């Protein structure tokens, strides 16, 4: 059984459309949701959580979130981008308001996370750094036995050491408690460390939904001495760089030896995003012309 199934999730705004987004998060897997700013990552997560109205179907461990919302949300721990609510309230006041919504709230577990994250309940939310707000949101989300964590840019405000700590916590939850995770991020080093799968969204559409290793294995990065050489190699999303040109190459195409004298290296996630987005920009301009 999948922890999360999203089918045909759609939302239309005047200047943006989330277009029939579909993907799954396998039970016990960590799935990274990636894409450039404005691609639809936050809209997707808000649609899943019913924070906005959206068409489509969402199920969590086989339960439909639209018909069984209360029961489903008991199984989800949600962490938004930072913690911007109740700035004048103490952490204790926020916890007292939050905990009664969950039948399985575990105060001892919550206290352990406070100690681990060095959070003091007498402090007001406004007194926390952005990184500490994320930690507080995570402590709340993890203290009612959630089996699915859904997080929107959870590490964006954290320093490198705190991000390392965050990754350790997530990996431990998955390995020891079988928790499943969906999180959006721009920090690809976090993805490389903990993600099993990737959902790549661009302009409101899914470009890839597959294991991380599969995505990385599909492409290579080519560096060419001329644009003509890159074009002849069918390079994707070609862009000028300091000593020539750079583009993605499909590994399957390299079997036919059409890369010429290009320098071929492994493609990182950043390379894949940059060049696929560039290729999409080119297609957009061609269509508009």
C-alpha positions in Angstrom: 0.0 0.0 0.0 1.2 3.5 -0.8 1.5 6.0 2.0 0.2 8.8 -0.4 -1.5 8.7 -3.7 -2.2 11.9 -5.7 -4.3 11.6 -8.9 -5.1 14.4 -11.2 -4.6 17.2 -8.7 -5.5 20.5 -10.4 -5.9 24.1 -9.4 -6.3 27.1 -11.7 -5.3 30.7 -10.8 -5.4 33.7 -13.2 -1.6 33.3 -13.9 -0.9 29.7 -13.0 -2.4 26.2 -13.5 -1.5 23.1 -11.5 -2.2 20.6 -14.3 -3.4 17.1 -13.3 -0.5 16.3 -11.0 -0.2 12.6 -10.2 2.3 10.7 -8.1 2.7 8.3 -5.2 4.9 8.1 -2.1 5.7 4.5 -1.2 5.3 3.4 2.4 8.6 3.9 4.2 10.1 6.1 1.5 11.4 9.6 1.5 10.2 11.5 -1.5 11.6 14.9 -2.5 9.4 17.4 -4.4 11.6 19.6 -6.6 11.3 22.4 -9.1 12.1 26.1 -9.5 10.3 28.9 -7.7 6.7 29.1 -8.9 6.7 25.6 -10.4 3.8 24.5 -8.2 5.4 22.7 -5.3 3.6 24.6 -2.5 0.3 24.6 -4.4 0.6 20.8 -4.7 1.3 20.4 -1.0 -1.6 22.8 -0.1 -3.9 20.9 -2.4 -2.9 17.6 -0.8 -3.6 19.1 2.7 -6.8 20.7 1.6 -5.5 24.1 2.6 -6.8 25.3 -0.8 -9.6 23.9 -2.8 -8.4 21.7 -5.7 -9.8 19.1 -8.1 -8.4 15.5 -8.2 -8.1 12.7 -5.7 -5.8 12.3 -2.7 -5.6 9.2 -0.5 -3.4 8.4 2.6 -2.9 4.7 3.3 -5.9 4.0 1.2 -8.2 6.5 2.9 -9.7 9.3 0.8 -8.8 12.6 2.3 -12.0 14.3 1.0 -14.5 11.8 2.5 -12.4 11.0 5.6 -10.5 14.2 6.3 -10.5 14.1 10.1 -9.2 10.5 10.2 -6.7 11.0 7.5 -5.2 14.1 9.1 -4.6 12.2 12.3 -2.1 10.2 10.3 -0.3 13.2 8.9 2.3 15.5 10.4 2.5 18.8 8.4 5.3 21.3 8.5 4.8 24.5 6.4 7.5 26.9 5.4 8.6 28.2 8.8 6.1 28.8 11.6 4.5 32.2 11.2 1.5 31.8 13.5 0.7 33.3 16.9 3.9 35.4 17.1 2.9 36.8 20.5 2.1 33.4 22.1 4.5 31.3 24.0 5.4 27.9 22.6 3.5 26.4 25.6 0.4 28.2 24.6 0.7 27.0 21.0 1.2 23.5 22.1 -1.8 23.6 24.4 -4.0 24.7 21.5 -2.5 22.2 19.1 -2.3 19.0 21.1 -6.1 18.4 21.7 -6.7 18.0 18.0 -4.8 14.7 18.1 -6.0 11.7 20.0 -2.6 10.1 20.0 -0.7 13.2 21.3 2.4 12.0 23.2 3.6 14.7 25.7 6.7 12.7 26.6 7.7 12.4 23.0 7.1 16.2 22.5 9.3 17.0 25.5 12.1 14.8 24.1 12.0 16.8 20.8 12.0 20.1 22.8 15.2 18.9 24.5 16.8 17.7 21.3 16.0 20.9 19.5 16.9 23.1 22.5 13.5 24.8 22.5 12.2 26.5 25.6 8.4 26.6 26.0 8.4 29.9 27.8 9.7 31.7 24.8 7.3 33.5 22.4 7.1 32.5 18.8 8.4 35.9 17.6 11.6 35.4 19.7 12.6 32.3 17.6 14.9 32.4 14.6 13.4 31.1 11.4 15.4 27.9 11.9 14.0 27.4 15.5 10.5 28.0 14.2 11.0 25.1 11.8 12.2 22.9 14.6 9.2 23.8 16.7 6.8 23.0 13.8 8.7 19.7 13.4 8.4 18.9 17.1 4.6 19.5 17.0 4.2 17.4 13.8 6.2 14.5 15.2 4.5 14.3 18.6 1.2 12.6 17.7 2.6 9.4 16.0 2.2 10.6 12.4 2.8 8.0 9.8 3.2 10.4 6.9 5.2 13.6 7.1 4.4 16.3 4.6 6.8 19.3 4.7 7.1 22.4 2.6 10.7 23.7 2.5 11.4 22.4 6.0 15.2 23.1 5.9 15.2 26.5 4.2 15.8 28.4 7.4 18.3 26.0 9.0 22.1 26.3 9.2 24.2 23.4 7.9 24.4 21.8 11.4 20.7 22.0 12.0 20.0 20.7 8.5 22.2 17.7 9.3 20.3 17.2 12.5 17.0 17.4 10.6 18.2 14.8 8.1 19.2 12.5 11.0 15.8 12.8 12.6 14.0 12.0 9.4 16.2 9.0 8.6 15.7 7.6 12.1 11.9 8.0 11.9 11.8 6.2 8.6 14.2 3.3 9.6 12.9 2.8 13.2 9.2 3.7 12.9 8.4 3.2 9.2 7.3 6.8 8.7 6.8 8.0 5.1 7.9 11.5 4.0 7.1 14.0 1.3 9.1 17.2 1.4 9.7 20.1 -1.0 13.2 21.7 -1.1 15.7 23.7 -3.1 18.6 22.3 -1.1 19.7 19.4 -3.3 22.4 18.2 -0.8 19.5 17.2 1.6 17.9 15.3 -1.3 21.1 13.5 -2.1 21.5 12.5 1.6 18.0 11.2 2.4 15.6 11.0 -0.6 14.6 7.6 -2.1 12.4 9.1 -4.8 11.9 12.4 -6.7 8.9 14.2 -8.0 10.0 17.0 -10.4 7.4 19.6 -11.2 7.8 22.4 -13.8 5.2 25.0 -14.7 2.5 23.0 -12.9 3.2 19.7 -14.6 5.1 16.6 -13.5 8.3 16.1 -15.6 9.5 13.1 -13.6 8.3 10.9 -10.8 10.8 8.1 -10.1 13.5 6.8 -7.8 16.3 9.3 -7.4 18.9 6.9 -8.7 16.8 6.4 -11.8 16.7 10.1 -12.5 20.4 10.5 -12.0 21.1 7.5 -14.1 19.1 8.8 -17.0 21.4 11.7 -17.8 25.0 12.7 -18.2 26.4 16.2 -18.4 28.3 17.1 -21.6 30.7 20.0 -22.1 31.3 21.0 -25.6 33.8 23.3 -27.4 31.1 24.7 -29.8 27.4 25.1 -30.1 27.5 23.1 -33.3 29.1 20.2 -31.4 26.4 20.4 -28.7 23.6 20.5 -31.3 25.1 17.5 -33.1 25.1 15.5 -29.9 21.4 16.3 -29.3 22.3 17.9 -26.0 19.3 19.1 -23.9 19.0 22.7 -22.6 22.4 23.9 -24.0 23.8 26.9 -22.3 27.1 28.9 -22.7 29.7 28.3 -19.9 33.2 29.7 -19.4 35.0 27.4 -21.8 32.3 26.5 -24.3 28.8 25.1 -23.9 27.1 22.7 -21.6 24.0 20.5 -21.9 22.4 17.3 -20.7 22.8 14.0 -22.6 20.6 11.0 -22.4 22.6 8.0 -21.4 20.8 5.9 -23.9 21.9 8.2 -26.7 25.6 8.0 -25.6 25.5 4.3 -26.7 25.6 5.4 -30.3 28.7 7.5 -29.8 27.3 10.8 -31.1 28.8 13.0 -28.4 31.9 13.8 -30.4 34.8 15.1 -28.3 32.6 16.3 -25.5 33.7 16.0 -21.9 31.2 13.7 -20.2 30.6 13.6 -16.4 27.8 12.5 -14.1 24.8 15.0 -13.9 23.8 16.3 -10.4 20.2 17.2 -9.6 21.1 20.9 -10.0 22.4 20.2 -13.5 19.2 18.3 -14.5 16.9 21.0 -13.2 18.9 23.8 -14.9 19.1 22.2 -18.3 15.5 20.8 -18.4 14.2 24.2 -17.4 16.3 25.8 -20.1 14.9 23.3 -22.6 11.4 24.2 -21.5 12.1 27.9 -21.9 13.3 27.3 -25.5 10.1 25.3 -26.3 8.0 28.0 -24.9 9.6 30.7 -27.0 9.4 28.5 -30.1 5.6 28.0 -29.6 5.0 31.7 -28.9 6.8 32.6 -32.1 
